[in-house]
Amino acid sequence: MMWEAWAFAALALLGWLWFDSMRAREGAVDAGSRACQREGLQFLDETVECVSLRPARNERGRLVLRRVYRFEFSDNGNNRRAGHVVMLGGEVESLVMEPFLLR
C-alpha cells in the first residue's frame, strides 16, 4: 500500500514538472520571437532549446526553477547568431542576443 502512494506522488511530480516545463518553454519562445520581431530579425526554427535547469529563488523568496533556453536568429538571412532567454519560474528574467549589424 505504501509503495502505491510513493508511485502516485512520483507520477504527480513528473506531471507537474512536464506541465511547468512546457509553460516556461512557451514563454521563452514568445520572448525570443518578440525580441527578434522588435529588432527586425529572423527568429530561426521558431524554437528554443533548454540548456540549463536548476533551482533558484524568485523575488518573493519562493523556490522555483531557473531555466536557460538557447535560440538562434539571423540579421541578414545568411547567418546564425545565438540568443539566450533565462526563465525564472514562468517569468522572463533576462534575454541576451549576440551582437548583430544594425541597419
DSSP file (Angstrom, degrees, kcal/mol; ACC not computed):
  #  RESIDUE AA STRUCTURE BP1 BP2  ACC     N-H-->O    O-->H-N    N-H-->O    O-->H-N    TCO  KAPPA ALPHA  PHI   PSI    X-CA   Y-CA   Z-CA
    1    1 A M     >        0   0    0      0, 0.0     4,-1.2     0, 0.0     3,-0.1   0.000 360.0 360.0 360.0 -38.7    0.0    0.0    0.0
    2    2 A M  H  >  +     0   0    0      1,-0.2     4,-2.0     2,-0.2     3,-0.2   0.888 360.0  55.3 -68.6 -38.9    2.8    2.4    0.8
    3    3 A W  H  > S+     0   0    0      1,-0.2     4,-2.5     2,-0.2    -1,-0.2   0.832 103.2  57.3 -64.5 -30.5    4.6    1.9   -2.5
    4    4 A E  H  > S+     0   0    0      2,-0.2     4,-2.4     1,-0.2    -1,-0.2   0.888 105.9  49.2 -66.6 -38.5    1.5    2.8   -4.3
    5    5 A A  H  X S+     0   0    0     -4,-1.2     4,-2.4     2,-0.2    -2,-0.2   0.912 112.6  47.5 -65.2 -42.9    1.4    6.2   -2.5
    6    6 A W  H  X S+     0   0    0     -4,-2.0     4,-2.4     2,-0.2    -2,-0.2   0.899 112.0  50.1 -65.3 -40.2    5.0    6.8   -3.4
    7    7 A A  H  X S+     0   0    0     -4,-2.5     4,-2.3     2,-0.2    -2,-0.2   0.913 111.5  48.2 -64.4 -42.6    4.4    5.8   -7.0
    8    8 A F  H  X S+     0   0    0     -4,-2.4     4,-2.4     2,-0.2    -2,-0.2   0.912 111.7  49.7 -63.5 -42.5    1.4    8.2   -7.3
    9    9 A A  H  X S+     0   0    0     -4,-2.4     4,-2.4     2,-0.2    -2,-0.2   0.901 111.0  49.7 -63.3 -40.9    3.4   11.0   -5.7
   10   10 A A  H  X S+     0   0    0     -4,-2.4     4,-2.3     2,-0.2    -2,-0.2   0.910 111.7  48.1 -65.1 -42.0    6.3   10.4   -8.2
   11   11 A L  H  X S+     0   0    0     -4,-2.3     4,-2.4     2,-0.2    -2,-0.2   0.892 111.2  50.7 -65.0 -39.5    3.9   10.4  -11.1
   12   12 A A  H  X S+     0   0    0     -4,-2.4     4,-2.4     2,-0.2    -2,-0.2   0.909 110.8  49.2 -63.8 -41.8    2.2   13.6   -9.9
   13   13 A L  H  X S+     0   0    0     -4,-2.4     4,-2.5     2,-0.2    -2,-0.2   0.910 111.5  48.6 -64.6 -42.9    5.7   15.3   -9.5
   14   14 A L  H  X S+     0   0    0     -4,-2.3     4,-2.4     2,-0.2    -2,-0.2   0.893 111.0  51.1 -63.7 -40.0    6.7   14.2  -13.1
   15   15 A G  H  X S+     0   0    0     -4,-2.4     4,-2.4     2,-0.2    -2,-0.2   0.918 111.2  47.4 -63.0 -44.0    3.4   15.5  -14.4
   16   16 A W  H  X S+     0   0    0     -4,-2.4     4,-3.0     2,-0.2     5,-0.2   0.922 111.6  50.7 -62.4 -44.3    3.9   18.9  -12.7
   17   17 A L  H  X S+     0   0    0     -4,-2.5     4,-2.3     1,-0.2    -2,-0.2   0.910 111.6  47.8 -61.5 -42.9    7.4   19.1  -14.0
   18   18 A W  H  X S+     0   0    0     -4,-2.4     4,-2.2     2,-0.2    -1,-0.2   0.942 114.4  45.8 -62.7 -48.1    6.3   18.4  -17.6
   19   19 A F  H  X S+     0   0    0     -4,-2.4     4,-2.0     1,-0.2    -2,-0.2   0.923 114.5  47.6 -61.8 -45.7    3.5   20.9  -17.4
   20   20 A D  H  X S+     0   0    0     -4,-3.0     4,-2.2     1,-0.2    -1,-0.2   0.872 111.3  51.7 -64.2 -37.9    5.7   23.6  -15.8
   21   21 A S  H  X S+     0   0    0     -4,-2.3     4,-2.4    -5,-0.2    -1,-0.2   0.890 109.1  49.5 -66.9 -39.9    8.4   23.0  -18.4
   22   22 A M  H  X S+     0   0    0     -4,-2.2     4,-2.3     2,-0.2    -2,-0.2   0.893 111.3  49.7 -65.7 -39.4    6.0   23.4  -21.3
   23   23 A R  H  X S+     0   0    0     -4,-2.0     4,-1.8     2,-0.2    -2,-0.2   0.917 113.1  46.0 -64.9 -43.8    4.7   26.6  -19.9
   24   24 A A  H  X S+     0   0    0     -4,-2.2     4,-2.2     2,-0.2    -2,-0.2   0.894 111.5  52.5 -66.5 -39.9    8.2   28.0  -19.4
   25   25 A R  H  X S+     0   0    0     -4,-2.4     4,-2.6     2,-0.2     5,-0.2   0.918 108.0  50.6 -62.3 -44.4    9.2   26.9  -22.9
   26   26 A E  H  X S+     0   0    0     -4,-2.3     4,-2.3     1,-0.2    -1,-0.2   0.889 110.2  50.8 -61.1 -38.9    6.3   28.6  -24.5
   27   27 A G  H  X S+     0   0    0     -4,-1.8     4,-2.4     2,-0.2    -1,-0.2   0.888 110.4  49.1 -63.9 -39.9    7.2   31.8  -22.6
   28   28 A A  H  X S+     0   0    0     -4,-2.2     4,-2.5     2,-0.2     5,-0.2   0.898 110.8  49.6 -68.2 -40.6   10.8   31.6  -23.9
   29   29 A V  H  X S+     0   0    0     -4,-2.6     4,-2.6     2,-0.2     5,-0.2   0.929 112.8  48.1 -61.9 -44.5    9.7   31.1  -27.5
   30   30 A D  H  X S+     0   0    0     -4,-2.3     4,-2.6    -5,-0.2    -2,-0.2   0.914 112.4  48.2 -62.7 -44.1    7.4   34.1  -27.1
   31   31 A A  H  X S+     0   0    0     -4,-2.4     4,-2.2     2,-0.2    -2,-0.2   0.923 114.5  45.3 -64.2 -44.8   10.1   36.2  -25.6
   32   32 A G  H  X S+     0   0    0     -4,-2.5     4,-2.2     2,-0.2    -2,-0.2   0.910 114.3  48.9 -64.5 -42.7   12.7   35.3  -28.3
   33   33 A S  H  X S+     0   0    0     -4,-2.6     4,-2.5    -5,-0.2    -2,-0.2   0.918 112.3  47.4 -64.1 -45.0   10.2   35.8  -31.1
   34   34 A R  H  X S+     0   0    0     -4,-2.6     4,-2.6     2,-0.2    -1,-0.2   0.888 111.0  51.9 -64.9 -38.9    9.0   39.2  -29.8
   35   35 A A  H  X S+     0   0    0     -4,-2.2     4,-1.5    -5,-0.2    -1,-0.2   0.916 112.5  45.5 -63.8 -42.5   12.6   40.4  -29.4
   36   36 A C  H  X>S+     0   0    0     -4,-2.2     5,-3.2     2,-0.2     4,-0.7   0.915 113.4  49.4 -66.3 -42.7   13.5   39.3  -33.0
   37   37 A Q  H ><5S+     0   0    0     -4,-2.5     3,-0.9     1,-0.2    -2,-0.2   0.911 108.8  53.1 -63.1 -42.1   10.4   40.9  -34.3
   38   38 A R  H 3<5S+     0   0    0     -4,-2.6    -1,-0.2     1,-0.2    -2,-0.2   0.845 115.1  40.9 -60.8 -35.6   11.1   44.2  -32.4
   39   39 A E  H 3<5S-     0   0    0     -4,-1.5    -1,-0.2    -5,-0.2    -2,-0.2   0.411 115.5-111.5 -95.9   0.8   14.6   44.4  -33.9
   40   40 A G  T <<5S+     0   0    0     -3,-0.9     2,-0.2    -4,-0.7    -3,-0.2   0.851  71.8 137.2  73.2  34.8   13.6   43.3  -37.5
   41   41 A L      < -     0   0    0     -5,-3.2     2,-0.5    -6,-0.1    -1,-0.2  -0.673  58.4-108.2-110.6 164.2   15.4   39.9  -37.2
   42   42 A Q  E     -A   74   0A   0     32,-2.4    32,-1.9    -2,-0.2     2,-1.0  -0.836  20.4-145.2 -93.3 124.7   14.5   36.4  -38.2
   43   43 A F  E >   -A   73   0A   0     -2,-0.5     3,-0.8    30,-0.2    30,-0.2  -0.807  30.0-138.4 -86.8 103.7   13.7   34.0  -35.3
   44   44 A L  E >  S-A   72   0A   0     28,-1.6     3,-1.0    -2,-1.0    28,-0.5  -0.380  70.5  -3.8 -75.6 141.3   15.2   30.8  -36.8
   45   45 A D  E 3  S-     0   0A   0      1,-0.3    -1,-0.2    -2,-0.1     3,-0.1   0.367  95.1-111.2  65.3  -3.1   13.4   27.4  -36.5
   46   46 A E  E <  S+     0   0A   0     -3,-0.8     2,-0.3    26,-0.2    -1,-0.3   0.844  86.2  97.5  49.6  39.0   10.7   29.0  -34.3
   47   47 A T  E <   -     0   0A   0     -3,-1.0    25,-0.4    25,-0.2     2,-0.3  -0.954  59.3-144.3-150.1 166.5   12.0   27.1  -31.3
   48   48 A V  E     -     0   0A   0     -2,-0.3     2,-0.4    23,-0.1    23,-0.2  -0.892  13.0-140.5-129.7 161.5   14.2   27.2  -28.2
   49   49 A E  E     -A   70   0A   0     21,-2.4    21,-3.1    -2,-0.3     2,-0.5  -0.991  17.2-129.7-127.2 125.3   16.5   24.6  -26.6
   50   50 A C  E     +A   69   0A   0     -2,-0.4    19,-0.3    19,-0.2     3,-0.1  -0.628  32.9 167.1 -75.2 120.7   16.8   24.2  -22.8
   51   51 A V  E     +     0   0A   0     17,-3.1     2,-0.3    -2,-0.5    18,-0.2   0.517  62.3  27.4-112.1  -9.7   20.5   24.2  -21.9
   52   52 A S  E     +A   68   0A   0     16,-1.2    16,-2.0     2,-0.0     2,-0.3  -0.985  53.3 178.6-154.9 142.6   20.3   24.6  -18.1
   53   53 A L  E     +A   67   0A   0     -2,-0.3    14,-0.2    14,-0.2    12,-0.0  -0.956  21.3 141.9-146.0 122.6   17.8   23.7  -15.4
   54   54 A R  E     -A   66   0A   0     12,-2.0    12,-3.6    -2,-0.3     2,-0.1  -0.989  49.1 -94.2-156.8 157.1   18.4   24.4  -11.7
   55   55 A P  E     +A   65   0A   0      0, 0.0     2,-0.3     0, 0.0    10,-0.2  -0.448  47.7 160.6 -73.8 149.1   16.5   25.5   -8.6
   56   56 A A  E     -A   64   0A   0      8,-2.9     8,-3.3    -2,-0.1     2,-0.4  -0.952  37.3-107.1-156.1 169.4   16.6   29.2   -7.6
   57   57 A R  E     -A   63   0A   0     -2,-0.3     6,-0.2     6,-0.2     2,-0.1  -0.884  28.1-142.2-107.0 137.9   14.6   31.7   -5.5
   58   58 A N    >   -     0   0    0      4,-2.3     3,-1.9    -2,-0.4    31,-0.0  -0.192  42.2 -82.4 -85.2-174.4   12.3   34.3   -7.1
   59   59 A E  T 3  S+     0   0    0      1,-0.3    -1,-0.1     2,-0.1    -2,-0.0   0.706 131.3  53.0 -66.5 -19.2   11.9   37.9   -5.8
   60   60 A R  T 3  S-     0   0    0      2,-0.1    -1,-0.3     0, 0.0    -3,-0.0   0.402 119.9-108.7 -93.1   1.2    9.4   36.7   -3.2
   61   61 A G  S <  S+     0   0    0     -3,-1.9     2,-0.2     1,-0.3    -2,-0.1   0.503  70.8 143.4  86.5   4.6   11.8   34.1   -1.9
   62   62 A R        -     0   0    0      1,-0.1    -4,-2.3    -5,-0.0     2,-0.6  -0.527  56.7-113.4 -78.3 144.7    9.9   31.1   -3.3
   63   63 A L  E     +A   57   0A   0     -6,-0.2     2,-0.2    -2,-0.2    -6,-0.2  -0.686  51.8 155.3 -79.1 120.7   11.8   28.2   -4.6
   64   64 A V  E     -A   56   0A   0     -8,-3.3    -8,-2.9    -2,-0.6     2,-0.5  -0.779  44.5 -92.8-134.2 177.0   11.3   27.9   -8.4
   65   65 A L  E     -A   55   0A   0     -2,-0.2    24,-2.9   -10,-0.2     2,-0.6  -0.840  26.5-150.7 -99.6 133.3   13.2   26.5  -11.4
   66   66 A R  E     -AB  54  88A   0    -12,-3.6   -12,-2.0    -2,-0.5     2,-0.4  -0.911  19.2-173.6-101.0 121.8   15.6   28.7  -13.4
   67   67 A R  E     -AB  53  87A   0     20,-2.7    20,-3.2    -2,-0.6     2,-0.5  -0.941  14.3-154.2-118.2 137.5   15.8   27.5  -17.0
   68   68 A V  E     -AB  52  86A   0    -16,-2.0   -17,-3.1    -2,-0.4   -16,-1.2  -0.958  14.3-167.1-110.6 123.9   18.2   28.8  -19.7
   69   69 A Y  E     -AB  50  85A   0     16,-3.1    16,-2.7    -2,-0.5     2,-0.4  -0.907   6.9-150.7-112.6 138.3   16.9   28.5  -23.2
   70   70 A R  E     +AB  49  84A   0    -21,-3.1   -21,-2.4    -2,-0.4     2,-0.3  -0.853  20.0 170.6-105.2 140.2   19.1   28.9  -26.3
   71   71 A F  E     - B   0  83A   0     12,-2.5    12,-2.5    -2,-0.4     2,-0.4  -0.935  22.8-131.0-141.1 168.0   17.7   30.1  -29.6
   72   72 A E  E     +AB  44  82A   0    -28,-0.5   -28,-1.6   -25,-0.4     2,-0.3  -0.929  22.4 174.4-123.0 147.5   19.1   31.2  -33.0
   73   73 A F  E     -AB  43  81A   0      8,-2.4     8,-3.0    -2,-0.4     2,-0.4  -0.919  19.0-138.3-141.7 167.1   18.3   34.3  -35.1
   74   74 A S  E     -A   42   0A   0    -32,-1.9   -32,-2.4    -2,-0.3     6,-0.1  -0.991   8.0-166.9-131.9 139.3   19.6   35.9  -38.2
   75   75 A D  S    S+     0   0    0     -2,-0.4    -1,-0.1   -34,-0.2     5,-0.1   0.659  95.1  17.1 -96.2 -18.7   20.2   39.5  -39.0
   76   76 A N  S    S-     0   0    0      3,-0.1    -1,-0.1   -34,-0.1   -35,-0.0   0.386 102.7-109.5-132.8   2.4   20.7   39.2  -42.8
   77   77 A G  S    S+     0   0    0      2,-0.2    -3,-0.0   -35,-0.1     3,-0.0   0.331 104.9  77.7  87.0  -8.4   19.2   35.8  -43.6
   78   78 A N  S    S+     0   0    0      2,-0.0     2,-0.3     0, 0.0    -1,-0.0   0.334  90.8  45.1-114.3   4.9   22.6   34.2  -44.4
   79   79 A N        -     0   0    0      2,-0.0     2,-0.4     0, 0.0    -2,-0.2  -0.882  67.8-127.7-141.8 171.4   23.9   33.6  -40.9
   80   80 A R        -     0   0    0     -2,-0.3     2,-0.3    -6,-0.1    -6,-0.2  -0.992  22.5-177.2-125.4 131.4   23.0   32.2  -37.5
   81   81 A R  E     -B   73   0A   0     -8,-3.0    -8,-2.4    -2,-0.4     2,-0.3  -0.898  22.7-119.3-123.9 156.5   23.5   34.1  -34.3
   82   82 A A  E     +B   72   0A   0     -2,-0.3    16,-2.8   -10,-0.2     2,-0.3  -0.694  26.6 176.6-102.1 148.0   22.8   32.9  -30.7
   83   83 A G  E     -BC  71  97A   0    -12,-2.5   -12,-2.5    -2,-0.3     2,-0.4  -0.955  13.0-150.5-139.5 159.7   20.5   34.3  -28.1
   84   84 A H  E     -BC  70  96A   0     12,-2.9    12,-2.6    -2,-0.3     2,-0.5  -0.997   3.4-163.5-135.1 138.1   19.5   33.1  -24.6
   85   85 A V  E     -BC  69  95A   0    -16,-2.7   -16,-3.1    -2,-0.4     2,-0.6  -0.988  10.0-155.1-118.2 127.7   16.4   33.5  -22.6
   86   86 A V  E     -BC  68  94A   0      8,-2.9     7,-3.5    -2,-0.5     8,-1.4  -0.914   9.7-164.0-104.5 121.1   16.5   32.9  -18.8
   87   87 A M  E     -BC  67  92A   0    -20,-3.2   -20,-2.7    -2,-0.6     2,-0.7  -0.908   8.3-163.5-106.3 127.0   13.2   31.9  -17.3
   88   88 A L  E >  S-BC  66  91A   0      3,-2.9     3,-1.7    -2,-0.5     2,-0.5  -0.906  73.8 -46.5-108.7 102.1   12.7   32.2  -13.5
   89   89 A G  T 3  S-     0   0    0    -24,-2.9   -22,-0.1    -2,-0.7     4,-0.1  -0.652 123.6 -26.9  68.8-122.5    9.6   30.1  -12.9
   90   90 A G  T 3  S+     0   0    0     -2,-0.5     2,-0.3    -3,-0.1    -1,-0.2   0.317 122.5  90.6-103.3   6.5    7.2   31.3  -15.6
   91   91 A E  E <  S-C   88   0A   0     -3,-1.7    -3,-2.9   -63,-0.0     2,-0.5  -0.794  80.7-113.4-108.5 146.0    8.7   34.8  -15.9
   92   92 A V  E     +C   87   0A   0     -2,-0.3    -5,-0.2    -5,-0.2     3,-0.1  -0.649  30.6 179.1 -74.6 121.2   11.4   36.0  -18.2
   93   93 A E  E     -     0   0A   0     -7,-3.5     2,-0.3    -2,-0.5    -6,-0.2   0.851  64.7 -16.1 -89.0 -42.3   14.4   37.0  -16.1
   94   94 A S  E     -C   86   0A   0     -8,-1.4    -8,-2.9     2,-0.0    -1,-0.4  -0.990  49.6-154.5-159.3 159.9   16.7   38.1  -18.9
   95   95 A L  E     -C   85   0A   0     -2,-0.3     2,-0.4   -10,-0.2   -10,-0.2  -0.977  15.2-176.2-140.9 125.0   17.2   37.9  -22.7
   96   96 A V  E     -C   84   0A   0    -12,-2.6   -12,-2.9    -2,-0.4     2,-0.4  -0.979   3.2-168.4-126.2 133.6   20.6   38.3  -24.3
   97   97 A M  E     -C   83   0A   0     -2,-0.4   -14,-0.2   -14,-0.2     3,-0.1  -0.970  30.0-109.1-123.8 139.4   21.3   38.3  -28.0
   98   98 A E        -     0   0    0    -16,-2.8   -17,-0.0    -2,-0.4   -15,-0.0  -0.322  54.4 -87.2 -56.6 142.1   24.6   38.1  -29.7
   99   99 A P        -     0   0    0      0, 0.0     2,-0.3     0, 0.0    -1,-0.1  -0.212  54.9-175.7 -55.8 144.4   25.6   41.4  -31.3
  100  100 A F        -     0   0    0     -3,-0.1     2,-0.4   -26,-0.1    -3,-0.0  -0.911  33.0 -83.2-139.9 164.5   24.3   41.9  -34.8
  101  101 A L        -     0   0    0     -2,-0.3     2,-0.3     2,-0.0     0, 0.0  -0.553  39.4-142.4 -74.1 123.8   24.5   44.5  -37.6
  102  102 A L              0   0    0     -2,-0.4    -1,-0.0     1,-0.1   -27,-0.0  -0.692 360.0 360.0 -84.5 139.4   22.2   47.4  -37.2
  103  103 A R              0   0    0     -2,-0.3    -1,-0.1     0, 0.0    -2,-0.0   0.440 360.0 360.0 -89.4 360.0   20.7   48.7  -40.4
